[in-house]
């Protein structure tokens, strides 16, 4: 039997332990519920006793929380929950995510919050084309946008191109009021929203005005070569196989591409999605990365993860029912 290990973490006097432990000790309770190690807090000292591996993990988590507060942050339960997941998977230390700052706007840092997000950001850095595939709320588009803006500000690329398929979901564009631009605007509005959240609105509008940032429907990409730019294709599950091929072959020298989508939310007629097919087609080609997200990567309201899990269960049960009925025929 492994001998229990003891560890003490002492926070500097300048650190408010109330912020480390969370309101009503919510952070501390989340940690205690996730680990078997015994954790006691007296003043600015945290004592940990338990299995050596767990003790080390809990110690690194408290170290991270203390440093976060030292730097002016205020860790909350979602942050602690994601940090615990990291420690359980062993993929990354919490400090690796906290130190990976992609972009800062109005004092707010954009950084990966989960192991899946960290792997995605690293893949974008090291590959020319990266696919981010998974459910809503996992930060696929948000992080791609942040990486694009960071690359533009560092002058690694000369411009940004943001695109989405325009797919009619129950209502024909022809019957909607307004000009073509007004009809298309709702489809690409989410890209504007993400952009304005990460940079000054006036700066972004100026960049759009002079063409440094271009936001356009996927159909507008045909016949072009996209060089020296960071290209993001959002909602790619609604691109047909032909459109996906067309988009990927726009790649020019000095460019990066990020393709994001959720294959569980396809609005295409007959469900012919280029995103579902592309992994098989491109298998074995170097400099292309596929990153898969799941419910553990959801960084929206905790209910979003629960909703995704509920739908996944329903789909699995439906699939099982189909197989059973098929076998009984």
C-alpha positions as CSV (number, residue, x, y, z in Angstrom):
1,X,0.0,0.0,0.0
2,X,1.3,3.4,-1.0
3,X,2.2,5.7,1.9
4,X,0.1,8.9,2.0
5,X,2.0,12.0,1.1
6,X,1.7,15.4,2.7
7,X,2.1,18.7,0.9
8,X,1.6,22.3,2.1
9,X,0.9,25.3,-0.2
10,X,1.5,28.7,1.3
11,X,0.0,31.7,-0.5
12,X,1.7,35.1,-0.3
13,X,0.2,37.6,2.1
14,X,-0.9,39.7,-0.9
15,X,-3.2,36.9,-2.1
16,X,-6.8,37.0,-1.0
17,X,-7.6,33.4,-0.1
18,X,-11.3,34.1,-0.3
19,X,-10.8,34.5,-4.1
20,X,-8.8,31.3,-4.3
21,X,-11.4,29.3,-2.4
22,X,-14.3,31.0,-4.2
23,X,-17.6,32.4,-2.9
24,X,-18.8,30.4,0.1
25,X,-15.8,28.1,-0.5
26,X,-17.3,26.9,-3.8
27,X,-13.9,26.3,-5.5
28,X,-12.7,24.4,-2.5
29,X,-15.8,22.2,-2.4
30,X,-15.5,21.4,-6.1
31,X,-11.9,20.2,-5.5
32,X,-12.8,18.2,-2.4
33,X,-15.6,16.5,-4.3
34,X,-13.2,15.6,-7.2
35,X,-10.4,14.1,-5.2
36,X,-10.0,11.7,-2.3
37,X,-7.1,13.6,-0.8
38,X,-7.7,15.4,2.5
39,X,-7.6,19.2,2.1
40,X,-7.4,21.6,5.0
41,X,-7.1,25.4,4.8
42,X,-5.9,27.6,7.6
43,X,-5.3,31.2,6.8
44,X,-3.2,31.4,3.7
45,X,-1.9,27.8,4.0
46,X,-3.4,24.8,2.2
47,X,-2.5,21.3,3.5
48,X,-3.0,18.3,1.4
49,X,-2.7,14.6,2.4
50,X,-3.4,11.5,0.3
51,X,-2.2,9.4,-2.5
52,X,1.1,10.8,-3.9
53,X,-0.3,11.3,-7.4
54,X,-3.5,13.0,-6.2
55,X,-1.6,15.1,-3.7
56,X,0.7,16.4,-6.4
57,X,-2.3,17.1,-8.7
58,X,-4.2,19.0,-6.0
59,X,-1.1,20.9,-5.1
60,X,-0.5,22.0,-8.7
61,X,-4.2,23.1,-8.9
62,X,-3.9,25.3,-5.8
63,X,-0.6,26.7,-7.1
64,X,-2.4,27.7,-10.3
65,X,-5.3,29.3,-8.4
66,X,-2.9,31.3,-6.2
67,X,-1.0,32.5,-9.2
68,X,-4.2,33.4,-11.0
69,X,-5.3,35.6,-8.1
70,X,-1.8,37.1,-7.8
71,X,-2.2,38.2,-11.5
72,X,-5.6,39.9,-10.7
73,X,-7.9,37.0,-11.7
74,X,-10.8,35.5,-9.8
75,X,-11.1,31.7,-10.4
76,X,-14.7,30.4,-10.4
77,X,-16.2,26.9,-10.3
78,X,-16.3,26.4,-14.1
79,X,-12.6,27.3,-14.3
80,X,-11.8,24.9,-11.4
81,X,-14.0,22.2,-13.0
82,X,-12.1,22.4,-16.3
83,X,-8.8,22.4,-14.4
84,X,-9.8,19.2,-12.6
85,X,-10.7,17.6,-15.9
86,X,-7.2,18.5,-17.2
87,X,-5.6,16.9,-14.2
88,X,-7.7,13.7,-14.5
89,X,-6.8,13.3,-18.2
90,X,-3.2,14.2,-17.7
91,X,-3.2,16.0,-21.0
92,X,-2.1,19.4,-19.7
93,X,-1.3,21.2,-16.5
94,X,-3.8,24.0,-15.7
95,X,-1.0,26.5,-15.8
96,X,-0.3,25.6,-19.5
97,X,-3.8,26.8,-20.4
98,X,-3.7,29.9,-18.2
99,X,-0.3,30.9,-19.7
100,X,-1.5,30.4,-23.3
101,X,-2.9,33.9,-24.0
102,X,-4.0,34.2,-27.6
103,X,-5.3,37.7,-27.5
104,X,-6.1,40.5,-24.9
105,X,-9.0,42.9,-25.4
106,X,-10.0,45.5,-22.8
107,X,-8.0,43.6,-20.2
108,X,-9.8,40.3,-21.0
109,X,-7.5,37.5,-22.1
110,X,-8.7,34.9,-24.7
111,X,-7.1,31.6,-23.9
112,X,-8.1,27.9,-24.2
113,X,-10.0,26.6,-21.2
114,X,-10.1,22.9,-21.8
115,X,-7.7,20.2,-23.0
116,X,-9.7,19.9,-26.3
117,X,-9.4,23.7,-26.9
118,X,-5.7,23.7,-26.1
119,X,-5.1,20.8,-28.6
120,X,-7.1,22.8,-31.2
121,X,-5.1,26.0,-30.7
122,X,-1.8,24.1,-30.8
123,X,-3.0,22.4,-34.0
124,X,-3.8,25.7,-35.7
125,X,-0.3,26.9,-34.8
126,X,1.4,23.9,-36.3
127,X,-0.8,23.1,-39.3
128,X,-1.8,24.9,-42.5
129,X,-5.4,23.5,-42.4
130,X,-7.2,22.6,-39.2
131,X,-10.7,21.2,-38.8
132,X,-12.5,21.8,-35.5
133,X,-15.5,19.5,-35.3
134,X,-17.9,19.2,-32.4
135,X,-21.1,20.5,-30.6
136,X,-22.1,24.1,-29.9
137,X,-20.5,26.0,-27.1
138,X,-17.0,24.4,-27.4
139,X,-15.3,27.6,-28.7
140,X,-14.5,26.3,-32.2
141,X,-15.3,29.6,-34.0
142,X,-14.4,31.9,-31.1
143,X,-10.8,30.5,-30.8
144,X,-10.3,30.4,-34.6
145,X,-11.3,34.1,-34.7
146,X,-8.9,34.9,-31.9
147,X,-6.1,33.1,-33.6
148,X,-6.9,35.0,-36.9
149,X,-6.9,38.4,-35.2
150,X,-3.6,37.6,-33.3
151,X,-2.0,36.5,-36.6
152,X,-3.1,39.7,-38.3
153,X,-1.8,41.9,-35.4
154,X,1.5,40.2,-35.5
155,X,1.6,40.7,-39.2
156,X,1.9,37.0,-39.9
157,X,-0.8,37.4,-42.5
158,X,-2.0,40.4,-44.5
159,X,-5.7,39.9,-44.1
160,X,-8.5,37.7,-42.6
161,X,-11.3,36.0,-44.6
162,X,-14.3,34.8,-42.7
163,X,-16.9,32.7,-44.5
164,X,-20.1,30.7,-43.9
165,X,-22.4,28.7,-46.2
166,X,-25.7,30.4,-46.8
167,X,-28.3,27.6,-46.3
168,X,-32.0,28.1,-46.2
169,X,-33.4,26.4,-43.0
170,X,-37.1,26.3,-43.5
171,X,-37.5,29.6,-45.3
172,X,-36.5,30.4,-48.8
173,X,-34.2,33.4,-49.3
174,X,-36.3,34.4,-52.3
175,X,-39.3,35.0,-50.1
176,X,-37.4,37.0,-47.5
177,X,-37.7,40.8,-47.8
178,X,-34.9,43.1,-48.8
179,X,-31.9,43.2,-51.1
180,X,-29.5,40.2,-51.5
181,X,-27.1,41.7,-48.9
182,X,-29.9,42.1,-46.4
183,X,-31.1,38.6,-47.0
184,X,-27.5,37.2,-46.5
185,X,-26.7,39.4,-43.5
186,X,-28.4,37.2,-40.8
187,X,-26.3,34.2,-41.9
188,X,-23.0,35.9,-41.5
189,X,-24.0,38.2,-38.5
190,X,-22.6,35.7,-35.9
191,X,-19.1,36.3,-37.5
192,X,-19.5,40.0,-37.0
193,X,-20.6,39.5,-33.4
194,X,-17.5,37.3,-32.6
195,X,-15.3,39.9,-34.3
196,X,-16.6,42.9,-32.4
197,X,-16.3,41.0,-29.1
198,X,-12.6,40.6,-29.5
199,X,-11.5,44.0,-30.9
200,X,-12.6,47.7,-31.1
201,X,-15.7,48.0,-33.2
202,X,-14.3,51.1,-35.0
203,X,-11.0,49.3,-35.8
204,X,-12.9,46.2,-37.1
205,X,-15.2,48.3,-39.3
206,X,-12.2,50.2,-40.7
207,X,-10.5,46.8,-41.5
208,X,-13.7,45.6,-43.1
209,X,-14.0,48.9,-45.1
210,X,-10.4,48.6,-46.5
211,X,-10.7,44.8,-47.2
212,X,-8.2,43.7,-44.5
213,X,-11.0,41.7,-42.9
214,X,-13.5,40.2,-45.3
215,X,-16.8,38.5,-44.3
216,X,-18.6,36.7,-47.1
217,X,-20.8,33.8,-47.9
218,X,-19.0,30.6,-49.0
219,X,-20.4,30.9,-52.6
220,X,-18.4,34.1,-53.0
221,X,-15.1,32.1,-52.7
222,X,-15.4,30.4,-56.0
223,X,-12.7,31.2,-58.5
224,X,-10.4,32.9,-56.0
225,X,-6.9,32.2,-54.6
226,X,-6.6,33.2,-51.0
227,X,-2.9,34.0,-50.3
228,X,-1.2,35.7,-47.3
229,X,-4.4,35.4,-45.2
230,X,-6.0,33.6,-42.3
231,X,-9.2,31.9,-43.6
232,X,-12.0,30.7,-41.3
233,X,-15.0,28.7,-42.7
234,X,-17.7,28.5,-40.0
235,X,-20.8,26.2,-39.9
236,X,-19.0,24.0,-42.4
237,X,-21.5,21.1,-41.8
238,X,-23.7,23.0,-44.2
239,X,-21.2,23.0,-47.0
240,X,-21.8,20.4,-49.7
241,X,-18.9,18.1,-50.7
242,X,-18.5,20.1,-53.8
243,X,-18.3,23.4,-51.9
244,X,-15.9,21.9,-49.4
245,X,-13.6,20.9,-52.2
246,X,-13.9,24.3,-53.8
247,X,-13.1,26.1,-50.5
248,X,-10.1,24.0,-49.6
249,X,-8.6,24.4,-53.1
250,X,-8.7,28.2,-52.6
251,X,-5.6,27.9,-50.4
252,X,-2.7,30.1,-51.5
253,X,0.8,30.7,-50.3
254,X,1.3,32.1,-46.8
255,X,-2.2,31.2,-45.7
256,X,-3.8,29.2,-42.9
257,X,-7.3,27.7,-43.0
258,X,-9.6,26.7,-40.1
259,X,-12.8,24.9,-40.8
260,X,-15.4,24.6,-38.0
261,X,-18.7,22.8,-37.7
262,X,-21.1,20.5,-35.9
263,X,-22.1,17.4,-37.9
264,X,-25.1,16.8,-35.6
265,X,-26.7,20.1,-36.9
266,X,-26.8,19.7,-40.7
267,X,-29.4,21.9,-42.5
268,X,-28.6,20.7,-46.0
269,X,-31.3,18.9,-47.9
270,X,-30.7,15.1,-47.9
271,X,-27.9,15.7,-45.4
272,X,-25.0,15.6,-47.9
273,X,-22.4,17.4,-45.8
274,X,-18.9,18.0,-47.0
275,X,-17.7,18.1,-43.4
276,X,-18.9,14.5,-42.8
277,X,-17.0,13.3,-45.9
278,X,-13.8,15.3,-45.6
279,X,-11.9,13.4,-42.9
280,X,-12.1,10.2,-45.1
281,X,-11.1,12.0,-48.2
282,X,-8.1,13.8,-46.7
283,X,-6.9,10.9,-44.5
284,X,-3.1,10.6,-44.6
285,X,-2.3,14.0,-46.0
286,X,0.3,15.9,-43.9
287,X,-0.1,19.4,-42.5
288,X,-3.9,18.9,-42.0
289,X,-5.2,18.4,-38.4
290,X,-8.6,17.2,-37.2
291,X,-9.7,18.2,-33.7
292,X,-12.8,16.7,-32.2
293,X,-14.7,18.4,-29.4
294,X,-17.2,16.9,-27.0
295,X,-19.3,17.9,-24.0
296,X,-16.3,18.3,-21.8
297,X,-15.2,21.2,-23.9
298,X,-18.4,23.2,-23.6
299,X,-17.6,26.6,-22.1
300,X,-21.1,28.1,-22.1
301,X,-23.7,27.6,-19.4
302,X,-23.4,24.2,-17.7
303,X,-26.9,23.4,-19.1
304,X,-25.5,23.4,-22.6
305,X,-23.3,20.4,-21.8
306,X,-26.2,18.6,-20.2
307,X,-28.4,19.3,-23.2
308,X,-25.7,18.0,-25.6
309,X,-25.3,14.8,-23.4
310,X,-29.1,14.3,-23.4
311,X,-29.4,14.5,-27.2
312,X,-26.4,12.2,-27.6
313,X,-28.1,9.6,-25.4
314,X,-31.3,9.9,-27.4
315,X,-29.4,9.5,-30.7
316,X,-27.6,6.4,-29.3
317,X,-30.9,4.9,-28.2
318,X,-32.5,5.6,-31.5
319,X,-29.6,4.0,-33.3
320,X,-29.8,1.0,-31.1
321,X,-33.6,0.7,-31.7
322,X,-33.0,0.8,-35.5
323,X,-30.4,-2.0,-35.3
324,X,-32.7,-4.1,-33.1
325,X,-35.7,-3.7,-35.4
326,X,-33.5,-4.3,-38.4
327,X,-32.2,-7.5,-36.9
328,X,-35.7,-8.7,-36.2
329,X,-36.9,-8.4,-39.8
